Amino acid sequence: MKIVNGLLLGTAAGLMAVSGAEAADLPLKAKPVQYVKICTLYGDGYYYIPGTDTCIRIGGYVRLDVAWNAAGGRVPAYTGTQGAQDRTVSQMSDRARGNIAMDTRTQTQYGTLRTLTSLNFQNQDQQESFNVQRAFIQWAGFSFGRMQSFSDVWSLVDYWSISQEQTGVDTGADGINSIAYTFDLGAGTGLTFGADERRTKSLTNLSVASALKVGAEPTDSHQGEAWPDVYVALKTDQGWGSAGISAGAHNVNATYYSGNGTGAFAGFTACGQASTTQCGHPSDKVGFFVQAGGELKLPMLGPGDKIGGAVRFSEGASSFGGGFRLSSPSLFDSGNNLALGWMSDGVYVNGSGIELTTAWSAQGGYAHYWSPTWNTTIFAGYANISYDSTAKSYFSGAVCGVGGTGATVQTAVSFAATNNCNPNWSYLETGLKTAWTPVPGLTFSTEALYTRVWSGFAGAGTINASAPGARPTGTYNFSNQNIWSSYFRVQRTFNAD
């Protein structure tokens, strides 16, 4: 037995020796290679692009908007075909959007070289579309490309509301082509000089008999862009909140006189070839805008609570003073009632100069956090569009058949001379939004919105042609109107600032 045990032990020892020798001959396990390295220079979420010293961050969101009494999932039904409020339009509206954003940054001897590309893919009311929201380069204080304008101040954007604000000036949703230079003044403050591609509302020749339409924007007689919207903006971002002010100039230039004329203005006679160089044109005018806004944190009322607001004023630059997305209202109600107004940068008639439109607006909002995952915002925005006495006389000739100022009675709409021929109008939007964020990056929101239009041209009037939807031509009562709309949104955001 001892002999057997000795043999077994000897065999085991031999096998262990052989195994140890073979193990010693095997190569050691290689250390894992870190092909993608974390970049800590610019915050969380950045990684080095392999083989380069450039850091990249991928982000974006997926969103669904559903609305009642609105268009495109967001726009209250106060204008265009939607404003007809009849059975030809869809009261329900929806939009699904996917966004992908790529932010790259590289250190250089002149500071950080940054690019941002943000792409929107969406289906809105069963129509596919694609939008380049951002495509810009920033370096050494300069910014070039499609971006949010540095002239923008506080507005009722996505955090505050689901509905698309009509009274604010915010280019964040779609971006705008721009060049800007920012002086860093330190302590979170910057002074920017910039030039954006021109943003216009209609420039309307009221001598053209079909210039004004119900349910559509006035015929635009702008010349092409001769120079961009130039501006200066001062902004600061502090622990207590943020604030900004901007001001700029806007070119208002027309094409040639067209349509019929009475020869009431010196230097103009009816020409045989309308809308040609033979007819001449009004002199260019320069409009302007100024806007200020900001946000104040209110931790004493609740963690995350804040209040914000902005005011704007413009002459000849209604996209800035009145609202970037505000449209000419044509809001119908039962009983042949209608609120009407026209949005413009200016108006003129054959032989006259351009009369610039005055527009101003104000917005405000308060946000309260009930808990870290629940918050409610209440907000409002108001815009007023007004015309000077000379412009009003042009409207009197165009739509009321009085004044003899070189205009002819409009074929689309007309009013009796005894009625109020005042074209001034106003717009109000006010709403309540509640949001729930059960987990970081996932938010469900609902909103109720009240919209009111104070109509121009009060009293009886006649739609002669091109009534929107199934609304018939004929006599209407032009008076103030209002509507309610509601909105729902679910959004998943990832890697967002």
Long-range contacts (C-beta under 8 A, 24 or more apart in sequence): 41-105, 41-107, 42-105, 42-112, 45-495, 46-103, 46-105, 49-104, 52-106, 53-106, 53-107, 54-104, 54-105, 54-106, 55-104, 55-105, 55-106, 56-102, 56-103, 56-104, 57-102, 57-103, 57-104, 57-495, 58-100, 58-101, 58-102, 58-495, 59-100, 59-101, 59-103, 59-493, 59-494, 59-495, 59-496, 59-497, 60-98, 60-99, 60-100, 60-101, 60-118, 60-493, 60-494, 60-495, 60-496, 61-97, 61-98, 61-99, 61-491, 61-492, 61-493, 61-494, 61-496, 62-97, 62-98, 62-99, 62-491, 62-492, 63-95, 63-96, 63-97, 63-98, 63-99, 63-489, 63-490, 63-491, 63-492, 64-94, 64-95, 64-96, 64-97, 64-489, 64-490, 64-491, 65-94, 65-95, 65-96, 65-97, 65-162, 65-487, 65-488, 65-489, 66-92, 66-93, 66-94, 66-487, 66-488, 66-489, 67-92, 67-93, 67-94, 67-162, 67-163, 67-485, 67-486, 67-487, 67-488, 68-92, 68-93, 68-485, 68-486, 68-487, 69-483, 69-484, 69-485, 69-486, 70-163, 70-485, 70-487, 71-125, 72-124, 72-125, 72-164, 73-124, 73-125, 73-487, 74-162, 74-163, 74-164, 74-487, 75-163, 75-164, 75-166, 75-325, 76-163, 76-166, 76-429, 76-449, 76-451, 76-483, 76-485, 77-483, 77-485, 78-327, 78-329, 78-330, 78-331, 78-427, 78-451, 78-453, 78-483, 79-215, 79-327, 79-328, 79-329, 79-330, 79-331, 80-215, 80-216, 80-327, 80-330, 80-468, 81-215, 81-468, 81-469, 83-215, 83-329, 83-330, 83-331, 83-332, 83-468, 84-215, 84-330, 84-332, 84-467, 84-468, 84-469, 84-470, 84-471, 85-331, 85-332, 85-333, 85-469, 85-483, 86-332, 86-469, 86-470, 86-471, 87-470, 88-469, 88-470, 89-469, 90-125, 93-125, 94-124, 94-125, 95-122, 95-123, 95-124, 95-125, 96-122, 96-123, 96-124, 97-121, 97-122, 98-122, 99-133, 101-134, 108-139, 110-139, 110-140, 111-139, 111-140, 111-141, 112-138, 112-139, 113-137, 113-138, 113-139, 114-138, 114-139, 116-147, 118-175, 131-174, 132-175, 133-173, 133-174, 133-175, 134-175, 135-175, 136-178, 141-181, 141-182, 141-183, 141-184, 142-179, 142-180, 142-181, 143-178, 143-179, 143-180, 143-181, 143-182, 143-194, 144-178, 144-179, 145-177, 145-178, 146-175, 146-176, 146-177, 146-178, 147-175, 147-176, 147-178, 148-172, 148-175, 148-176, 149-176, 149-178, 149-194, 149-196, 149-231, 150-178, 150-180, 150-182, 150-192, 150-194, 150-231, 150-233, 150-235, 150-246, 151-194, 151-196, 151-229, 151-231, 151-233, 151-246, 151-248, 151-291, 151-320, 152-246, 153-233, 153-235, 153-244, 153-245, 153-246, 153-291, 153-292, 153-293, 153-294, 153-310, 154-242, 154-244, 154-293, 154-294, 154-295, 154-308, 154-309, 154-310, 154-363, 155-293, 155-310, 155-363, 156-363, 156-365, 156-379, 156-381, 159-367, 159-377, 160-308, 160-365, 160-367, 160-377, 160-379, 160-433, 161-377, 161-379, 161-431, 161-433, 161-447, 161-449, 162-433, 162-445, 162-446, 162-447, 162-487, 162-488, 162-489, 163-429, 163-431, 163-447, 163-449, 163-485, 163-487, 164-325, 165-323, 165-325, 165-363, 165-381, 165-429, 166-323, 166-325, 166-326, 166-327, 166-381, 166-383, 166-427, 166-429, 167-322, 167-323, 167-326, 167-361, 167-362, 167-363, 167-381, 167-382, 167-383, 167-427, 167-429, 168-310, 168-323, 168-324, 168-325, 168-361, 168-363, 168-381, 169-291, 169-312, 169-319, 169-320, 169-323, 169-324, 170-324, 171-196, 171-324, 187-236, 187-238, 188-236, 188-237, 188-238, 189-234, 189-235, 189-236, 189-237, 190-234, 190-235, 190-236, 191-232, 191-233, 191-234, 192-232, 192-233, 192-234, 192-235, 193-230, 193-231, 193-232, 194-230, 194-231, 194-232, 194-233, 195-228, 195-229, 195-230, 195-231, 196-228, 196-229, 196-231, 197-225, 197-228, 197-229, 198-225, 198-227, 198-228, 198-229, 198-250, 198-251, 199-229, 199-250, 199-317, 199-319, 199-320, 199-324, 200-250, 200-319, 200-345, 201-318, 201-319, 201-322, 201-343, 201-344, 201-345, 201-357, 202-342, 202-343, 202-344, 202-345, 203-252, 203-253, 203-254, 203-344, 203-345, 203-346, 203-347, 203-348, 203-354, 204-342, 204-344, 204-346, 204-347, 204-348, 205-254, 205-257, 205-258, 205-259, 205-347, 205-348, 205-349, 205-350, 206-347, 206-348, 206-349, 206-394, 206-395, 206-397, 206-398, 206-407, 206-410, 207-257, 207-258, 207-259, 207-260, 207-261, 207-349, 207-350, 207-398, 207-406, 207-407, 207-408, 208-258, 208-259, 209-259, 209-260, 209-408, 209-409, 209-410, 209-411, 210-410, 210-411, 210-412, 211-398, 211-410, 212-342, 212-398, 212-399, 212-410, 212-412, 212-413, 213-412, 213-413, 213-466, 214-330, 214-338, 214-340, 214-412, 214-413, 214-463, 214-466, 214-467, 214-468, 215-330, 215-466, 215-467, 215-468, 215-469, 216-328, 216-330, 216-466, 216-468, 217-327, 217-328, 217-342, 217-343, 218-328, 218-342, 218-343, 218-344, 221-254, 221-255, 221-258, 222-252, 222-253, 222-254, 222-255, 222-345, 223-253, 223-254, 223-255, 223-281, 225-251, 226-251, 226-253, 226-284, 227-251, 229-317, 239-297, 240-296, 240-297, 241-294, 241-295, 241-296, 241-297, 241-306, 242-294, 242-295, 243-292, 243-293, 243-294, 243-295, 244-292, 244-293, 244-294, 245-290, 245-291, 245-292, 246-290, 246-291, 246-292, 247-288, 247-289, 247-290, 247-291, 248-288, 248-289, 248-317, 248-320, 249-286, 249-287, 249-288, 250-286, 250-287, 250-288, 250-289, 250-314, 250-316, 250-317, 250-320, 250-345, 251-284, 251-286, 251-287, 252-284, 252-285, 252-286, 252-287, 252-316, 252-317, 252-345, 252-346, 252-354, 252-356, 253-284, 253-285, 254-281, 254-282, 254-284, 254-348, 254-354, 255-281, 256-280, 256-281, 257-281, 257-282, 257-350, 257-351, 258-350, 259-350, 259-408, 260-350, 260-408, 261-349, 261-350, 261-351, 261-406, 262-404, 262-405, 262-406, 263-351, 263-406, 264-351, 264-404, 264-405, 264-406, 265-349, 265-350, 265-351, 265-352, 265-406, 266-351, 267-351, 268-350, 268-351, 268-352, 268-406, 270-350, 279-350, 282-348, 282-352, 282-353, 282-354, 283-353, 283-354, 284-354, 285-316, 285-346, 285-353, 285-354, 285-356, 286-316, 287-314, 287-315, 287-316, 287-317, 287-345, 287-346, 287-356, 288-314, 288-315, 288-316, 288-317, 289-313, 289-314, 289-317, 289-320, 289-321, 290-314, 291-320, 291-321, 293-363, 301-368, 302-368, 302-369, 302-370, 303-369, 303-372, 304-367, 304-369, 304-372, 304-375, 305-366, 305-367, 305-368, 305-369, 306-366, 306-367, 307-364, 307-365, 307-366, 307-367, 308-364, 308-365, 309-362, 309-363, 309-364, 309-365, 310-362, 310-363, 310-364, 311-360, 311-361, 311-362, 311-363, 312-359, 312-360, 312-361, 312-362, 313-358, 313-359, 313-360, 314-358, 314-359, 314-360, 315-356, 315-357, 315-358, 315-359, 316-345, 316-346, 316-354, 316-356, 316-357, 317-345, 317-359, 318-343, 318-344, 318-345, 318-357, 318-359, 318-385, 319-345, 320-359, 321-358, 321-359, 321-360, 321-361, 322-359, 322-360, 322-361, 322-383, 322-384, 322-385, 323-359, 323-361, 323-381, 323-383, 323-427, 326-383, 326-427, 329-425, 329-427, 329-453, 329-455, 330-468, 331-451, 331-453, 331-481, 331-482, 331-483, 332-468, 332-469, 332-471, 332-481, 333-481, 335-477, 336-474, 336-475, 336-476, 336-477, 337-476, 337-477, 337-478, 337-479, 337-481, 338-455, 338-476, 338-477, 338-478, 338-479, 338-481, 339-425, 339-453, 339-454, 339-455, 339-478, 339-479, 339-480, 339-481, 340-413, 340-425, 340-455, 340-456, 340-457, 340-461, 340-478, 341-385, 341-423, 341-424, 341-425, 341-427, 341-453, 341-455, 341-456, 342-423, 342-425, 342-456, 343-385, 344-385, 346-391, 347-387, 347-391, 347-394, 347-395, 348-394, 349-394, 349-397, 349-398, 349-405, 349-406, 349-407, 350-406, 351-406, 352-394, 352-405, 352-406, 355-387, 355-388, 355-390, 355-391, 355-394, 356-388, 357-385, 357-386, 357-387, 357-391, 358-385, 358-386, 358-387, 358-388, 359-383, 359-384, 359-385, 359-386, 360-384, 373-436, 373-437, 373-438, 374-434, 374-435, 374-436, 374-437, 375-434, 375-435, 376-432, 376-433, 376-434, 376-435, 377-432, 377-433, 377-435, 378-431, 378-432, 378-433, 379-430, 379-431, 379-433, 380-428, 380-429, 380-430, 380-431, 381-428, 381-429, 381-430, 382-426, 382-427, 382-428, 382-429, 383-426, 383-427, 384-424, 384-425, 384-426, 384-427, 385-424, 385-425, 385-426, 385-427, 386-424, 387-423, 387-424, 391-423, 392-421, 392-422, 392-423, 395-421, 395-423, 396-421, 399-457, 399-461, 410-464, 411-464, 411-465, 412-463, 412-464, 412-465, 412-466, 413-461, 413-462, 413-463, 413-464, 414-461, 414-462, 414-464, 415-457, 415-459, 415-460, 415-461, 415-462, 415-478, 416-459, 416-460, 416-461, 419-457, 419-458, 419-459, 419-460, 419-461, 420-457, 420-458, 420-459, 421-457, 422-456, 422-457, 422-458, 423-456, 423-457, 424-456, 425-453, 425-454, 425-455, 425-456, 426-453, 426-454, 427-451, 427-452, 427-453, 427-454, 428-452, 428-453, 428-454, 441-492, 441-493, 441-494, 441-496, 442-490, 442-491, 442-492, 442-493, 443-489, 443-490, 443-491, 443-493, 444-488, 444-489, 444-490, 445-487, 445-488, 445-489, 445-490, 445-491, 446-486, 446-487, 446-488, 446-489, 447-486, 447-487, 447-488, 448-484, 448-485, 448-486, 448-487, 449-484, 449-485, 449-486, 449-487, 450-482, 450-483, 450-484, 451-482, 451-483, 451-484, 451-485, 452-480, 452-481, 452-482, 453-480, 453-481, 453-482, 454-480, 455-479, 455-480, 455-481
